[in-house]
Amino acid sequence: MFGFKIDDDKHYSLIVKDGTCDVKEGENPDAQVTLVMDSDTLKGIVSGETDGMQAFMGGKLRAEGDMMLAMKLSELFPA
């Protein structure tokens, strides 16, 4: 469902199904949306120091594909 491209060369797949989340290394051919960012931005978002929406608005994060699905990602993992 989700793909991540980090530092332009690292690809990861995030599969959310039946209330579980699985992350696998490699490009996700079934991704409906791929989030593209550098590793520093990813670390900030994961740690909570960086707001994903602010990173997007600041050009540090971009979404390729279904933008509405990308916005729902934060709803899957509430703080």
RONUZA-710865 format. One record per atom (N, C-alpha, C, O): residue in one letter; atom name; x, y, z; residue number from 0. Coordinates in Angstrom, 3 decimals. Example, Ala and Ser with C-alpha at 12.3 -4.5 7.8 and 13.67 -1.06 7.14 Angstrom:
! RONUZA-710865
<A N <13.190 -5.690 7.800> 0> <A CA <12.300 -4.500 7.800> 0> <A C <13.200 -3.300 7.800> 0> <A O <14.236 -3.319 8.465> 0> <S N <12.850 -2.250 7.080> 1> <S CA <13.670 -1.060 7.140> 1> <S C <12.900 0.030 7.870> 1> <S O <13.409 1.138 8.039> 1> 
END
This chain:
! RONUZA-710865
<M N <0.817 -1.183 0.000> 0> <M CA <0.000 0.000 0.000> 0> <M C <0.872 1.261 0.000> 0> <M O <0.589 2.205 -0.738> 0> <F N <1.933 1.284 0.825> 1> <F CA <2.810 2.444 0.914> 1> <F C <4.227 2.062 0.491> 1> <F O <4.669 0.931 0.699> 1> <G N <4.918 3.009 -0.097> 2> <G CA <6.329 2.835 -0.412> 2> <G C <7.100 4.025 0.124> 2> <G O <6.552 5.118 0.269> 2> <F N <8.352 3.811 0.414> 3> <F CA <9.227 4.883 0.880> 3> <F C <10.498 4.852 0.047> 3> <F O <11.048 3.784 -0.220> 3> <K N <10.954 6.009 -0.357> 4> <K CA <12.221 6.146 -1.066> 4> <K C <13.056 7.122 -0.255> 4> <K O <12.726 8.303 -0.146> 4> <I N <14.150 6.607 0.318> 5> <I CA <14.981 7.391 1.225> 5> <I C <16.339 7.637 0.567> 5> <I O <16.964 6.713 0.047> 5> <D N <16.777 8.873 0.595> 6> <D CA <18.079 9.257 0.028> 6> <D C <18.239 8.828 -1.437> 6> <D O <19.350 8.542 -1.883> 6> <D N <17.143 8.785 -2.174> 7> <D CA <17.112 8.476 -3.606> 7> <D C <17.588 7.079 -3.985> 7> <D O <17.604 6.751 -5.171> 7> <D N <17.977 6.239 -3.018> 8> <D CA <18.444 4.914 -3.422> 8> <D C <17.977 3.778 -2.518> 8> <D O <18.196 2.612 -2.846> 8> <K N <17.350 4.079 -1.409> 9> <K CA <16.868 3.040 -0.498> 9> <K C <15.349 2.982 -0.589> 9> <K O <14.665 3.983 -0.376> 9> <H N <14.838 1.821 -0.903> 10> <H CA <13.392 1.634 -1.049> 10> <H C <12.878 0.697 0.037> 10> <H O <13.529 -0.288 0.388> 10> <Y N <11.694 1.023 0.565> 11> <Y CA <11.053 0.198 1.581> 11> <Y C <9.566 0.098 1.278> 11> <Y O <8.974 0.999 0.683> 11> <S N <8.979 -1.009 1.696> 12> <S CA <7.547 -1.234 1.545> 12> <S C <6.912 -1.272 2.923> 12> <S O <7.438 -1.902 3.840> 12> <L N <5.801 -0.608 3.062> 13> <L CA <5.025 -0.632 4.298> 13> <L C <3.684 -1.249 3.953> 13> <L O <2.915 -0.698 3.165> 13> <I N <3.414 -2.401 4.554> 14> <I CA <2.157 -3.082 4.292> 14> <I C <1.342 -3.064 5.575> 14> <I O <1.758 -3.603 6.601> 14> <V N <0.180 -2.438 5.501> 15> <V CA <-0.733 -2.352 6.630> 15> <V C <-1.929 -3.233 6.284> 15> <V O <-2.628 -2.994 5.300> 15> <K N <-2.153 -4.263 7.116> 16> <K CA <-3.227 -5.201 6.821> 16> <K C <-3.710 -5.836 8.117> 16> <K O <-2.907 -6.264 8.946> 16> <D N <-5.011 -5.893 8.284> 17> <D CA <-5.630 -6.553 9.434> 17> <D C <-5.063 -6.059 10.764> 17> <D O <-4.831 -6.854 11.674> 17> <G N <-4.841 -4.755 10.879> 18> <G CA <-4.363 -4.169 12.123> 18> <G C <-2.885 -4.385 12.401> 18> <G O <-2.418 -4.109 13.506> 18> <T N <-2.142 -4.875 11.415> 19> <T CA <-0.707 -5.074 11.586> 19> <T C <0.054 -4.230 10.575> 19> <T O <-0.494 -3.780 9.568> 19> <C N <1.315 -4.033 10.870> 20> <C CA <2.181 -3.232 10.001> 20> <C C <3.459 -4.025 9.767> 20> <C O <4.076 -4.512 10.715> 20> <D N <3.854 -4.154 8.507> 21> <D CA <5.061 -4.890 8.160> 21> <D C <5.908 -4.017 7.245> 21> <D O <5.415 -3.496 6.245> 21> <V N <7.181 -3.858 7.587> 22> <V CA <8.108 -3.084 6.763> 22> <V C <9.107 -4.050 6.143> 22> <V O <9.713 -4.873 6.831> 22> <K N <9.264 -3.933 4.838> 23> <K CA <10.209 -4.784 4.123> 23> <K C <11.126 -3.918 3.278> 23> <K O <10.707 -2.890 2.747> 23> <E N <12.375 -4.337 3.155> 24> <E CA <13.314 -3.622 2.303> 24> <E C <12.991 -3.945 0.847> 24> <E O <12.663 -5.082 0.507> 24> <G N <13.087 -2.944 0.009> 25> <G CA <12.832 -3.118 -1.415> 25> <G C <11.644 -2.302 -1.870> 25> <G O <10.789 -1.916 -1.072> 25> <E N <11.605 -2.047 -3.151> 26> <E CA <10.541 -1.248 -3.746> 26> <E C <9.216 -1.996 -3.670> 26> <E O <9.179 -3.214 -3.841> 26> <N N <8.144 -1.283 -3.419> 27> <N CA <6.817 -1.864 -3.328> 27> <N C <6.096 -1.642 -4.664> 27> <N O <5.623 -0.538 -4.932> 27> <P N <6.010 -2.680 -5.503> 28> <P CA <5.365 -2.503 -6.807> 28> <P C <3.870 -2.227 -6.699> 28> <P O <3.262 -1.731 -7.646> 28> <D N <3.272 -2.547 -5.546> 29> <D CA <1.843 -2.334 -5.344> 29> <D C <1.530 -1.045 -4.601> 29> <D O <0.376 -0.792 -4.255> 29> <A N <2.550 -0.227 -4.352> 30> <A CA <2.347 1.005 -3.576> 30> <A C <1.373 1.930 -4.294> 30> <A O <1.495 2.183 -5.492> 30> <Q N <0.416 2.423 -3.540> 31> <Q CA <-0.513 3.416 -4.064> 31> <Q C <0.060 4.816 -3.889> 31> <Q O <-0.336 5.756 -4.579> 31> <V N <0.999 4.939 -2.954> 32> <V CA <1.688 6.201 -2.739> 32> <V C <3.103 5.893 -2.257> 32> <V O <3.313 4.978 -1.461> 32> <T N <4.062 6.660 -2.746> 33> <T CA <5.446 6.543 -2.310> 33> <T C <5.869 7.876 -1.720> 33> <T O <5.724 8.924 -2.349> 33> <L N <6.391 7.822 -0.507> 34> <L CA <6.871 9.020 0.167> 34> <L C <8.377 9.111 -0.034> 34> <L O <9.109 8.160 0.244> 34> <V N <8.830 10.255 -0.516> 35> <V CA <10.236 10.468 -0.862> 35> <V C <10.813 11.526 0.066> 35> <V O <10.274 12.626 0.186> 35> <M N <11.935 11.173 0.731> 36> <M CA <12.565 12.099 1.675> 36> <M C <13.996 11.658 1.918> 36> <M O <14.406 10.580 1.488> 36> <D N <14.759 12.503 2.616> 37> <D CA <16.117 12.088 2.990> 37> <D C <16.071 11.436 4.370> 37> <D O <15.062 11.513 5.071> 37> <S N <17.162 10.801 4.747> 38> <S CA <17.185 10.044 6.002> 38> <S C <17.014 10.944 7.224> 38> <S O <16.417 10.514 8.211> 38> <D N <17.512 12.161 7.191> 39> <D CA <17.345 13.073 8.327> 39> <D C <15.876 13.422 8.542> 39> <D O <15.408 13.493 9.679> 39> <T N <15.159 13.636 7.455> 40> <T CA <13.727 13.937 7.569> 40> <T C <12.981 12.733 8.136> 40> <T O <12.116 12.888 8.999> 40> <L N <13.306 11.546 7.661> 41> <L CA <12.671 10.333 8.170> 41> <L C <12.929 10.175 9.668> 41> <L O <12.007 9.875 10.426> 41> <K N <14.160 10.371 10.096> 42> <K CA <14.496 10.245 11.520> 42> <K C <13.696 11.246 12.353> 42> <K O <13.210 10.912 13.433> 42> <G N <13.562 12.464 11.853> 43> <G CA <12.799 13.484 12.568> 43> <G C <11.328 13.143 12.684> 43> <G O <10.717 13.356 13.731> 43> <I N <10.759 12.617 11.618> 44> <I CA <9.343 12.244 11.636> 44> <I C <9.121 11.073 12.592> 44> <I O <8.180 11.091 13.386> 44> <V N <9.977 10.064 12.521> 45> <V CA <9.836 8.888 13.386> 45> <V C <10.012 9.264 14.858> 45> <V O <9.293 8.750 15.714> 45> <S N <10.955 10.152 15.159> 46> <S CA <11.201 10.545 16.549> 46> <S C <10.163 11.528 17.074> 46> <S O <10.048 11.727 18.283> 46> <G N <9.406 12.143 16.169> 47> <G CA <8.415 13.135 16.578> 47> <G C <8.947 14.553 16.585> 47> <G O <8.201 15.489 16.874> 47> <E N <10.224 14.731 16.271> 48> <E CA <10.811 16.071 16.242> 48> <E C <10.369 16.865 15.011> 48> <E O <10.386 18.096 15.019> 48> <T N <9.974 16.152 13.956> 49> <T CA <9.555 16.790 12.715> 49> <T C <8.117 16.397 12.410> 49> <T O <7.769 15.217 12.447> 49> <D N <7.289 17.380 12.112> 50> <D CA <5.915 17.137 11.716> 50> <D C <5.892 16.808 10.221> 50> <D O <6.443 17.553 9.410> 50> <G N <5.262 15.704 9.863> 51> <G CA <5.220 15.274 8.468> 51> <G C <4.620 16.317 7.540> 51> <G O <5.118 16.526 6.433> 51> <M N <3.560 16.968 7.979> 52> <M CA <2.921 17.984 7.138> 52> <M C <3.845 19.174 6.947> 52> <M O <3.911 19.731 5.851> 52> <Q N <4.560 19.576 7.991> 53> <Q CA <5.508 20.683 7.861> 53> <Q C <6.656 20.300 6.932> 53> <Q O <7.128 21.126 6.151> 53> <A N <7.109 19.038 7.017> 54> <A CA <8.169 18.574 6.117> 54> <A C <7.687 18.619 4.674> 54> <A O <8.442 18.985 3.773> 54> <F N <6.430 18.247 4.457> 55> <F CA <5.852 18.289 3.115> 55> <F C <5.761 19.732 2.614> 55> <F O <6.167 20.035 1.491> 55> <M N <5.233 20.603 3.444> 56> <M CA <5.068 22.010 3.044> 56> <M C <6.420 22.683 2.828> 56> <M O <6.528 23.604 2.019> 56> <G N <7.458 22.231 3.546> 57> <G CA <8.797 22.798 3.414> 57> <G C <9.619 22.160 2.297> 57> <G O <10.780 22.520 2.100> 57> <G N <9.029 21.220 1.565> 58> <G CA <9.729 20.599 0.453> 58> <G C <10.706 19.497 0.840> 58> <G O <11.476 19.029 0.001> 58> <K N <10.681 19.078 2.105> 59> <K CA <11.592 18.018 2.544> 59> <K C <10.991 16.628 2.366> 59> <K O <11.684 15.622 2.520> 59> <L N <9.710 16.574 2.045> 60> <L CA <8.984 15.327 1.847> 60> <L C <8.060 15.524 0.663> 60> <L O <7.378 16.544 0.561> 60> <R N <8.037 14.551 -0.228> 61> <R CA <7.072 14.636 -1.322> 61> <R C <6.379 13.293 -1.480> 61> <R O <6.922 12.247 -1.125> 61> <A N <5.185 13.345 -2.013> 62> <A CA <4.385 12.137 -2.215> 62> <A C <4.184 11.928 -3.701> 62> <A O <3.824 12.850 -4.434> 62> <E N <4.423 10.698 -4.135> 63> <E CA <4.191 10.324 -5.529> 63> <E C <3.043 9.317 -5.530> 63> <E O <3.189 8.205 -5.023> 63> <G N <1.916 9.701 -6.092> 64> <G CA <0.757 8.806 -6.124> 64> <G C <-0.420 9.414 -5.392> 64> <G O <-0.670 10.615 -5.493> 64> <D N <-1.137 8.592 -4.662> 65> <D CA <-2.379 8.964 -3.991> 65> <D C <-2.111 9.847 -2.772> 65> <D O <-1.803 9.355 -1.686> 65> <M N <-2.233 11.139 -2.970> 66> <M CA <-1.953 12.115 -1.916> 66> <M C <-2.893 11.955 -0.721> 66> <M O <-2.476 12.146 0.422> 66> <M N <-4.138 11.610 -0.968> 67> <M CA <-5.094 11.444 0.128> 67> <M C <-4.700 10.252 1.010> 67> <M O <-4.860 10.308 2.229> 67> <L N <-4.194 9.194 0.411> 68> <L CA <-3.734 8.044 1.181> 68> <L C <-2.522 8.428 2.030> 68> <L O <-2.405 8.003 3.179> 68> <A N <-1.634 9.221 1.470> 69> <A CA <-0.459 9.678 2.218> 69> <A C <-0.883 10.446 3.462> 69> <A O <-0.268 10.306 4.520> 69> <M N <-1.919 11.247 3.342> 70> <M CA <-2.388 12.041 4.483> 70> <M C <-2.999 11.147 5.566> 70> <M O <-3.003 11.522 6.739> 70> <K N <-3.510 9.985 5.196> 71> <K CA <-4.117 9.079 6.166> 71> <K C <-3.083 8.269 6.944> 71> <K O <-3.424 7.639 7.946> 71> <L N <-1.838 8.275 6.505> 72> <L CA <-0.808 7.481 7.173> 72> <L C <-0.684 7.858 8.650> 72> <L O <-0.535 6.981 9.501> 72> <S N <-0.744 9.144 8.959> 73> <S CA <-0.619 9.571 10.357> 73> <S C <-1.792 9.087 11.200> 73> <S O <-1.647 8.912 12.410> 73> <E N <-2.947 8.868 10.584> 74> <E CA <-4.117 8.371 11.318> 74> <E C <-3.929 6.912 11.719> 74> <E O <-4.526 6.458 12.696> 74> <L N <-3.109 6.178 10.981> 75> <L CA <-2.880 4.769 11.282> 75> <L C <-2.043 4.581 12.526> 75> <L O <-2.142 3.559 13.205> 75> <F N <-1.203 5.589 12.830> 76> <F CA <-0.291 5.502 13.967> 76> <F C <-0.422 6.751 14.842> 76> <F O <0.471 7.598 14.852> 76> <P N <-1.534 6.866 15.574> 77> <P CA <-1.717 8.067 16.403> 77> <P C <-0.676 8.121 17.521> 77> <P O <-0.198 7.103 18.020> 77> <A N <-0.355 9.351 17.885> 78> <A CA <0.677 9.557 18.938> 78> <A C <0.174 9.163 20.294> 78> <A O <0.904 9.271 21.279> 78> 
END
